[in-house]
Amino acid sequence: MAEDELPVVVVTEGSDVGPLNWLKERARVIETGATDADFGAAIAEARGLVVRTYTKVNEALLTAAPRLRVVGRGGVGLENIDVAACRRRGIEVVYTPDANTHAVGDFVFGYIAQLLRPWCFFRETVYSPAEFKRLRDTVRGRQFDELSIGILGMGRVGRRVGRIAANGYGMRVIYNDLLDVRSQISFPATAVGKSDLYRGCDILTIHVDGRPENHGLVNGEAIAQMKPDAILINTSRGEVLDAAALATAIRQKRLAGAAIDVFSPEPPGPDSPLLGLDNVLLTPHLAARTATSLQNMSWVVRDVMSVINGQPARYPAP
């Protein structure tokens, strides 16, 4: 098929090279960001659109895309896509719900280890004998099998974290989810209300999506219920956590520490309330960024081409 006969697919936020080359064999691929000067002309031709986190697929974009038949989200969250608006126009939305489950789950335990087992690295110079001895005599970590982990949101990533915690470390697992997910859990875990989750955990890890009703879900009232020696981890969406309330609790020693990978706004500005706190770890949205995970997310192009070719998608949006 000649290139001018191939369907146009616009890719706005990059792709792993293997899936991208696969797509280029089957479509005319235009790589352009949603704010680039050539985006308007590209989206007007597009039969498919491939996005990740930051492209907003809203009414304005859809109005400019009269030929669009499918939107592919390379990732899990769909809050940047107006799925209802797409369906009103007969546009299918596909995504990669299990692409980053292992990557994010593993990342959570890296955070936990850094917060609860202080490592006191030395590299270019050694500690003096007195300082070496002082650190050994004073630094104390916490043993994982003595802890309770509270999981807010027991979806794929939440279950991955729970499975590692229970079966790998012998932690007590408690969780809260809007749905009854007991049939999907294959490890010891107890469903509790939100207040019992906050009060009962030594580690709170957040795994809810960014839908509007979750914005500010973990607020000052929730944080105030936690133990003063507990830690909080957020690898889900920045909007679900009140960062200012968290920073206040840390400064007032009402919470022992936190690890934050996602922000609102993202990237955070220089006035972020979480800056300058020794017991807060901040990373630039890296939890899902493994080579395998990125490739898995990029393979959303398979479903994009299936829809364009009139075939059923493997992972349509719920």
C-alpha positions in Angstrom: 0.0 0.0 0.0 1.3 3.4 -1.0 2.2 5.8 1.9 -0.6 8.2 0.9 -3.1 5.3 1.2 -2.1 4.4 4.8 -4.2 5.6 7.7 -2.7 8.6 9.6 -1.9 8.0 13.2 -0.7 10.9 15.3 1.7 10.2 18.2 1.9 13.0 20.7 4.2 12.0 23.5 6.8 9.6 22.0 6.9 5.8 21.9 9.3 3.0 22.4 11.2 2.4 19.2 10.0 -1.2 18.5 6.2 -0.5 18.7 6.7 2.8 16.8 8.5 1.0 13.9 5.8 -1.6 13.9 3.2 1.1 13.6 5.1 2.9 10.8 4.9 -0.3 8.7 1.1 -0.1 8.9 0.2 3.6 9.1 1.5 7.0 8.2 2.8 8.2 11.6 3.0 11.8 12.5 4.9 12.6 15.7 3.8 16.0 17.0 2.9 17.4 20.4 -0.6 18.8 21.0 0.9 22.3 21.4 3.1 22.1 18.3 2.3 24.3 15.3 1.7 21.4 12.9 -0.7 19.5 15.3 -3.9 21.0 13.9 -3.1 19.9 10.3 -2.1 16.4 11.6 -5.1 15.8 13.8 -7.5 16.8 11.0 -6.2 13.9 9.0 -5.8 11.4 11.8 -7.7 8.1 12.0 -5.8 7.2 15.2 -4.3 9.2 18.1 -1.7 7.8 20.5 -1.2 9.7 23.8 0.2 9.2 27.2 -0.3 11.4 30.3 -0.3 15.0 29.3 -2.3 15.3 26.0 -5.8 16.4 26.9 -8.3 14.6 24.6 -11.3 16.9 25.1 -14.1 18.4 23.1 -11.8 21.0 21.5 -9.4 18.3 20.2 -12.2 16.0 19.1 -13.8 18.8 17.1 -10.6 19.3 15.2 -10.4 15.6 14.4 -13.3 14.7 12.1 -11.7 11.5 10.8 -10.6 10.1 14.2 -11.7 6.6 15.0 -9.6 5.5 17.9 -7.6 7.1 20.8 -4.9 4.9 22.3 -3.6 5.7 25.8 -0.2 4.3 26.5 -0.7 3.7 30.2 -3.4 3.0 32.7 -5.1 6.2 33.8 -7.8 7.7 31.5 -8.4 11.0 33.3 -6.8 13.0 30.5 -9.3 11.5 28.0 -13.0 12.5 27.8 -14.1 8.9 27.2 -17.8 9.8 27.1 -17.2 12.5 24.5 -15.2 10.0 22.4 -18.1 7.5 22.5 -20.6 10.1 21.5 -18.6 10.6 18.4 -18.1 6.8 17.7 -14.5 7.0 18.7 -13.1 4.0 20.6 -10.7 4.4 23.5 -8.1 1.7 24.1 -5.4 1.5 26.8 -2.8 -0.7 28.4 -4.1 -1.6 31.9 -1.4 -4.0 33.0 1.6 -2.4 31.3 3.3 -0.9 34.3 1.9 -3.0 37.2 5.2 -4.7 38.0 7.3 -1.5 37.6 5.2 0.6 39.9 4.8 -2.2 42.5 8.6 -2.7 42.6 9.2 1.1 42.9 7.0 1.3 46.0 9.2 -1.1 47.9 12.3 0.9 46.8 10.7 3.9 48.5 9.8 1.9 51.6 13.3 0.6 52.0 14.9 4.1 51.7 12.5 5.6 54.2 12.5 2.8 56.8 16.0 1.4 56.5 18.3 4.5 56.5 21.4 3.5 54.6 23.9 6.3 55.5 26.0 5.9 52.4 29.6 6.9 52.2 31.4 7.0 48.9 34.5 9.2 48.3 35.7 9.4 51.9 35.2 7.0 54.8 33.6 8.0 58.1 36.0 8.6 60.9 36.1 5.7 63.4 34.1 7.7 65.9 31.4 8.6 63.3 31.3 5.1 61.9 30.7 3.8 65.5 28.1 6.5 66.2 26.0 5.7 63.2 26.1 2.0 64.0 25.1 2.7 67.6 22.3 5.1 66.8 20.7 4.4 63.3 17.9 2.0 63.6 15.6 0.8 60.8 12.2 -0.9 61.0 11.7 -4.6 60.2 9.2 -5.1 57.4 7.5 -8.2 58.9 6.5 -6.2 61.9 4.6 -3.6 59.9 1.1 -3.1 58.5 0.8 -1.7 55.0 -2.4 0.1 54.1 -3.3 0.1 50.4 -5.7 2.8 49.2 -7.1 1.4 45.9 -6.8 -2.4 45.3 -6.5 -2.4 41.5 -3.8 -4.1 39.6 -0.9 -2.1 41.1 -2.4 -2.2 44.6 -2.7 -6.0 44.4 0.9 -6.3 43.2 2.0 -4.3 46.2 -0.1 -6.3 48.5 1.1 -9.6 47.1 4.8 -8.6 47.6 4.1 -7.2 51.1 2.2 -10.3 52.3 4.0 -13.1 50.6 7.5 -11.5 50.3 7.9 -9.6 53.5 5.3 -11.1 55.8 3.5 -7.7 56.3 -0.1 -7.4 57.5 -2.1 -6.0 54.6 -5.2 -3.9 55.0 -6.9 -2.1 52.1 -9.8 0.1 51.0 -11.4 0.0 47.7 -14.8 1.2 46.3 -15.4 -2.2 44.8 -15.6 -5.7 46.4 -12.3 -7.1 45.0 -12.0 -10.1 47.3 -12.3 -12.5 44.5 -9.2 -11.0 42.8 -7.0 -11.2 45.9 -4.8 -14.3 46.3 -2.9 -13.3 49.5 -3.9 -12.5 53.1 -5.5 -9.1 53.1 -8.3 -7.4 55.1 -10.8 -4.8 53.7 -11.4 -1.9 56.1 -13.0 1.5 56.0 -10.9 4.5 55.2 -10.5 5.7 58.8 -9.4 2.2 59.9 -7.0 2.1 57.0 -5.4 5.4 58.0 -5.3 4.6 61.7 -4.1 1.0 61.3 -1.2 1.3 58.8 2.5 1.9 59.3 2.8 2.5 55.6 0.0 4.1 53.5 0.5 3.6 49.8 -2.0 5.3 47.4 -3.1 3.5 44.2 -6.3 5.3 43.1 -6.9 6.9 39.7 -7.2 10.6 39.0 -11.0 10.9 38.5 -12.4 14.2 39.8 -14.1 12.6 42.8 -10.6 11.4 44.0 -9.1 14.9 44.0 -8.0 15.7 47.5 -9.0 12.3 48.7 -6.0 12.1 51.1 -6.4 15.4 52.8 -5.5 16.9 56.1 -8.2 15.1 58.0 -7.1 11.7 56.6 -3.4 12.4 57.4 -4.3 13.5 60.9 -5.6 10.0 61.6 -2.3 8.3 60.8 0.3 7.2 63.3 3.1 9.7 63.9 5.7 7.1 63.0 3.9 6.1 59.8 5.0 6.9 56.2 2.9 7.9 53.2 3.7 6.9 49.5 2.0 8.3 46.4 2.8 6.8 43.0 -0.8 7.3 41.6 -1.8 10.9 40.8 -0.7 14.2 42.3 -4.3 15.4 42.5 -5.4 12.8 45.0 -3.1 14.1 47.8 -3.1 17.4 49.6 0.6 18.2 49.4 0.4 21.2 51.7 -1.4 19.2 54.5 1.2 16.4 54.1 4.1 18.9 54.4 2.6 20.5 57.5 2.2 17.1 59.1 5.8 16.2 58.3 7.1 19.5 59.7 5.0 19.1 62.9 6.3 15.5 63.3 2.8 14.1 63.0 4.0 11.8 60.3 7.5 10.3 60.0 8.1 10.6 56.2 6.7 10.4 52.7 7.8 9.5 49.2 6.1 11.3 46.3 6.4 10.5 42.6 3.5 12.4 41.2 2.5 16.1 41.6 -0.2 18.6 41.0 0.8 20.6 39.0 3.3 18.4 37.2 6.1 19.2 37.2 5.9 20.9 40.5 6.9 24.6 40.8 9.7 26.0 43.0 7.1 26.9 45.6 6.2 23.2 46.3 5.5 22.8 50.0 7.3 19.4 50.0 10.7 20.9 49.2 13.5 21.0 51.8 12.2 18.2 54.0 14.9 15.6 54.8 12.4 12.8 55.4 10.5 13.3 52.1 11.7 11.6 48.9 10.6 13.4 45.7 11.1 11.8 42.2 10.0 13.0 38.8 7.2 10.6 37.9 9.6 7.6 37.5 7.6 4.7 39.0 6.5 3.3 35.7 9.7 4.1 33.8 11.4 0.7 33.2 12.4 -0.4 29.7 9.8 -3.2 29.8 7.0 -1.1 31.1 7.6 1.6 28.5 7.6 -1.0 25.7 4.4 -2.5 27.1 2.7 0.9 27.2 3.8 1.7 23.6 2.2 -1.5 22.4 -1.2 0.2 22.6 -0.6 0.7 18.9 -1.7 -2.9 18.3 -5.2 -2.1 19.5 -5.2 1.3 17.7 -4.6 -0.6 14.4 -7.1 -3.3 15.3 -9.8 -0.6 15.6 -8.8 1.2 12.5 -9.0 -2.1 10.6 -12.4 -2.9 12.0 -11.3 -5.5 14.4 -12.1 -5.8 18.2 -9.6 -4.2 20.6 -8.1 -6.4 23.3 -8.1 -3.6 25.9 -11.0 -1.2 25.3 -11.5 1.4 28.0 -14.0 0.4 30.7 
